[in-house]
Every structure is written in C-alpha cells, then in structure tokens.
Amino acid sequence: MEMTEETKELLAQFQAYQQQLQSILIQKESIKIQILETEKALEELNETKEKNAYKISGQIMVLKPVEELKKELNEKKEDLEVKVKALEKSEEKIKDKLRELQNKLKDVLK
C-alpha cells in the first residue's frame, strides 16, 4: 500500500505533536519535582526555632530571616503551580489534536 502525500503529511504532524506532548510531560514532571522540593523546604522552615536560615544563591550561602525565606518559597511554589496549569492546558490541546489526527489517519488508511 502506497502512502499519499496527504497521509505522509498527517503522519508527520502526528509525530510532531507526539514529540511536543513528550516535551510537555517532561517539563511538567520537572516542575512537580521542584514543587515537592519547595514544600519540603517550607516544612523545614516551619519546624525551625531559628530566626535566620541560610539560602543558597548561586555559589554562595546567604543568611536571611526565616519569614523572608518562607515568603520567597511560597511565591516560588505559586509560580511553579501556575506553570504546571499552563502546561496541563497545552497538554490537553495537543492530546485533542492527536485524537483528531488519529481519526483522520484511520479514515485515510482504511
């Protein structure tokens, strides 16, 4: 069975969307790990009796008030959660497009 140009084009689009989806899933997983690490750091800060703690900034450690560090970590966590939501929206759009292309390919290959 020989493939038409349309079929080749649909397959190429399908593969491109699959690669995009894979990239999004990897990014999302990476951000979720960052969220977990941030939550762990917040737990540690919540349990400490110290007024100050060290923050790694580049190649140095900086002493900062615990409350300031908590605020920074909470902001970071919120930013990461927004990124995850945006990636999830992109993931859904790509999945919809993949389903659409899959149906077109099924019709073409019948």
Backbone as a ProteinNet text record, in pm:
[ID]
protein_1_A
[PRIMARY]
MEMTEETKELLAQFQAYQQQLQSILIQKESIKIQILETEKALEELNETKEKNAYKISGQIMVLKPVEELKKELNEKKEDLEVKVKALEKSEEKIKDKLRELQNKLKDVLK
[TERTIARY]
85.1	0	88.8	67.5	148.3	80	162.7	107.4	98.8	-13	-29.8	43.8	56.9	121.1	41.7	-90.2	-175.8	-148.3	-136.3	-110.3	25.3	125.6	259.7	257.3	183.2	172.6	103.6	-4.6	-76.2	13.4	89.7	180.9	288.7	341	443.6	386.9	265.6	200.6	178.9	132.8	106.5	233.9	343.4	470.9	519.4	500.3	542.4	463.8	334.1	251.8	289.4	323.9	367.5	494.9	587.3	711.5	683.7	593.1	555.8	495.6	408.9	344.8	449.6	544	650.5	729.9	761.1	836.7	758.7	630	545.4	539.4	526.5	519.2	649.1	761.3	890.7	901.3	862.5	866.1	776.1	656.7	560.3	615.1	675.3	732.3	844.7	927.4	1038.1	985.4	882.3	824.4	758.8	693.8	631	736.6	852.7	963	1008.6	1018	1055.8	954.1	826.5	720.9	739.7	766.1	787.6	908.3	1016.3	1135.7	1106.1	1028.4	991.6	905.4	810.4	725.1	808.2	907	994	1071.7	1124.7	1199.3	1108.1	983.6	887.7	858.8	844.7	821.6	936.9	1057.9	1175.7	1176.2	1144.5	1142.4	1031.8	919.7	809	842.6	929.8	964.7	1079.8	1156.7	1274.5	1237.4	1320.3	1302.3	1394.8	1480	1575.4	1504.4	1566.1	1511.3	1566.4	1684.7	1750.1	1789.2	1802	1845.6	1925.3	1999.8	2080.6	2003.6	2027.1	1969	2085.5	2083.8	2187.9	2149.7	2241.6	2219.2	2341.9	2326.1	2440.5	2542.1	2662.5	2768.9	2795.1	2707.5	2728	2602	2619.6	2506.3	2485.3	2358.9	2325.8	2235	2265.7	2182.8	2066.4	1944.6	1824.5	1725.9	1636.2	1531.1	1441.7	1404.6	1321.6	1189.8	1127.5	999.3	1014.2	1125.7	1151.2	1170.6	1240.4	1260.1	1127.7	1042.5	910.5	830.7	834.6	761.4	814.2	946.3	1006.9	967.7	972	938.4	791.1	704.5	561.2	534.9	603	588.3	640.3	753.8	811.4	714.4	655.8	561.8	439.6	387.9	273.1	308.1	426.2	471	480.7	536.7	550.9	414.8	320.6	186.7	116.2	138.9	82	141.6	272.1	337.6	281.2	257.7	201.2	62.9	-18.9	-153.4	-145.8	-52.6	-35.9	8.4	99	144.7	31.2	-52.1	-165.6	-264.8	-285.1	-372.9	-314.1	-183.9	-116.7	-124.1	-105.4	-111.8	-248.7	-355.2	-490.3	-513.9	-467.7	-484	-412.1	-291.2	-214.2	-278.9	-329.5	-397.6	-521.2	-594.5	-711.9	-669.4	-562.5	-512.5	-466	-400.6	-356	-474.9	-580.8	-701.1	-762.3	-765.9	-821.6	-738.2	-606.2	-518.7	-528.1	-541	-552.9	-677.5	-788.4	-912.3	-898.1	-832.6	-809.8	-724.3	-620.7	-533.1	-608.5	-694.9	-774.4	-860.7	-922.9	-1007.1	-925	-808.1	-722.7	-666.1	-634.2	-569.5	-667.4	-796.5	-896.4	-891.7
-119.1	0	124.2	207.5	328.1	444.7	524.7	638.6	761.1	831.7	956	1067.5	1179.5	1296.2	1340	1333.4	1372.3	1283	1153.3	1059	1086.4	1109.8	1140.6	1267.1	1366.6	1493.8	1472.7	1395.1	1366	1290.9	1195.1	1119.8	1210.7	1300.4	1394.2	1485.2	1534.1	1619.3	1540.1	1417.3	1332.3	1312.1	1283.3	1261.9	1390.4	1503.2	1631.7	1660.5	1635.3	1656.6	1558.5	1435.7	1339.7	1388.5	1443.4	1495.3	1614.3	1702.6	1817.7	1769.8	1669.7	1615.9	1557.7	1483.2	1424.4	1533.5	1639.8	1751.8	1817.1	1837.2	1897.7	1808.9	1679	1586.8	1588.3	1597.5	1603.8	1733.9	1846.1	1975.6	1973.4	1917.9	1913.5	1831.2	1717.8	1632.5	1705.5	1775.1	1851	1958.8	2028.2	2133.8	2073.9	1959.7	1894.9	1854.5	1811.6	1778.5	1904.6	2015.8	2142.8	2184.3	2161	2193.7	2110.2	1980.7	1893.5	1939.4	1975.8	2023.9	2153.7	2240.1	2367	2341.5	2248.7	2214.4	2156.7	2072.9	2015.5	2125.8	2221.7	2332.9	2415.4	2438.1	2512.6	2437.3	2305.2	2225.4	2243.6	2236.7	2253.5	2391.7	2493.2	2629.6	2646.1	2579.7	2588.1	2519.9	2420	2346	2408.9	2495.8	2550.8	2655.9	2663.4	2765.8	2885.2	2869.8	2975.5	3095.6	3211.4	3333.6	3353.7	3297	3309.8	3172.3	3163.7	3038.9	3076.5	2980.2	3004.7	2967.5	3048.3	3023.9	3014.3	2913	2901.2	2991.8	3080.3	3174.6	3168.6	3098.8	3080.8	2990.2	3043.2	2962.5	2998.3	3081.8	3121.2	3093.1	3093.4	3079.7	3213.8	3257.6	3387.3	3366	3435.2	3426.3	3523.6	3471.7	3553.8	3519.7	3612.7	3582.5	3468.2	3379.3	3264.7	3309.7	3413.1	3459.7	3506.5	3570.9	3616.6	3496.3	3395.5	3274.2	3202.4	3197.7	3135.1	3207	3340.3	3420.2	3391	3388.9	3360.2	3222	3123	2986.5	2972	3039.6	3035	3098.8	3209.3	3273.8	3182.8	3119.2	3027.1	2911.5	2857.8	2746.4	2788.4	2908.4	2957.9	2971.9	3026.6	3040.8	2904.5	2807.9	2673.8	2609.8	2631.5	2575.1	2637.5	2766.6	2833.1	2771.8	2745.9	2684.8	2545.6	2468.5	2334.2	2344	2438.1	2454.4	2491.6	2579.4	2619.1	2500	2421	2302.1	2201.2	2189.2	2096.5	2140.4	2271.7	2321.6	2288.7	2311.4	2278.8	2129.5	2051.4	1905.2	1862.5	1920.3	1884.7	1923.2	2043.2	2087	1992.5	1951.7	1862.2	1724.1	1676.6	1547	1550.3	1662.5	1677.6	1672.8	1744.4	1747.8	1608.6	1536.4	1399.7	1307.5	1321.1	1239.1	1271.1	1399.6	1442.8	1385	1395.8	1343.5	1191	1126.4	981.4	937.5	1007.5	975.7	999.6	1109.1	1136.5	1026.9	985.4	879.6	747.7	717	593.7	597.2	715.1	729.3	713.2	775.4	773.3	633.7	561.9	430.9	314.9	342.7	235.2	177.7
0	0	0	-97.3	-109	-38.8	29.5	102.7	13.1	27.7	-46.5	26.7	-40.4	23.5	146.4	135.6	248.7	369.8	345.4	453.8	517.3	432.5	483.9	568.6	522.4	594.9	730.4	729.9	854.8	953.2	902	988.7	1046.5	965.1	1011.3	1120.1	1099.2	1200.3	1329.1	1314.3	1430.4	1511.7	1444	1513	1580.3	1514.1	1572.3	1700.3	1696.2	1815.8	1927.5	1890.5	1991.8	2060.5	1983.5	2040.3	2131.1	2088.5	2172	2303.5	2295.3	2415	2508.9	2454.6	2536	2606.5	2534.9	2592.1	2706.2	2686.6	2790.1	2913.6	2892.9	3006.7	3087.2	3018.6	3086.9	3166.9	3104.9	3173.8	3297.2	3280.2	3389.8	3506.4	3475.8	3580.3	3653	3579.8	3638.8	3734.4	3693.2	3777.4	3901.4	3885.7	4001.7	4104.9	4057.7	4149.1	4222.2	4150.4	4213.6	4319.1	4291.1	4387.9	4515.3	4498.3	4614.8	4695.6	4627.7	4697.4	4773.3	4712.6	4775.9	4899.5	4886.7	5001.4	5115.6	5083.7	5186.7	5257.2	5181.4	5240.1	5331.7	5288.5	5371.1	5501.4	5492.8	5613.9	5712.7	5661.4	5747.5	5812.6	5734.3	5788.7	5893.5	5871.9	5967.2	6099.9	6094.2	6215.4	6293.2	6229.7	6296.5	6400.6	6502.6	6606.7	6579.1	6480.5	6445.8	6383.7	6400.2	6339.3	6197.5	6171.1	6041.1	5988.8	5856.6	5793.5	5668.6	5620.1	5500.6	5374.9	5272.3	5140.2	5043	4959.1	4857.6	4741.5	4708.1	4599.1	4508.3	4397.6	4309.6	4375.5	4398	4457	4603.3	4660.3	4799.7	4881.6	5012.4	5103.3	5172	5174.4	5231.4	5352.2	5462.5	5582.4	5568	5584.5	5570	5680.2	5710.4	5808.2	5757.3	5847.6	5812.6	5748.5	5802.1	5747.2	5602.5	5572.2	5435.1	5341.9	5391.4	5311.6	5286.1	5388.1	5371.8	5263.7	5268	5169.5	5028.5	5013.6	4882.8	4831.9	4921.1	4880.8	4844.4	4918.6	4885.2	4748.5	4719.3	4588.4	4477.6	4504.3	4405.9	4378.9	4486.4	4472.4	4390.1	4416.2	4339.6	4192	4163.6	4024	3955.7	4026.5	3969.5	3943.9	4035.5	4016.9	3896.3	3872.4	3754.7	3627.3	3631.1	3514.7	3487	3592.5	3574.8	3510.3	3557.1	3499.6	3351.2	3316.8	3176.9	3092.2	3145.9	3073.2	3057.7	3159.8	3151.3	3043.4	3029.8	2923.4	2786.7	2771.6	2645.7	2618.3	2722.3	2709.5	2657	2711.3	2666.8	2521.1	2482.7	2343.4	2248.3	2285.7	2199.7	2194.4	2307.7	2308.6	2218.7	2223.1	2135.3	1988.8	1956.6	1819.4	1776.5	1867.3	1835.7	1807.9	1888.1	1865.3	1728.8	1697.4	1569.1	1453.6	1463.7	1358.6	1350.3	1463.8	1464.9	1389.6	1411.7	1340.7	1191	1152.9	1010.4	948.2	1021	969.7	954.3	1049.3	1038.2	912.5	886.8	767	639.4	637.7	518.8	493.7	600.6	585.3	570.5	565.8	550.2	410.5
[MASK]
++++++++++++++++++++++++++++++++++++++++++++++++++++++++++++++++++++++++++++++++++++++++++++++++++++++++++++++

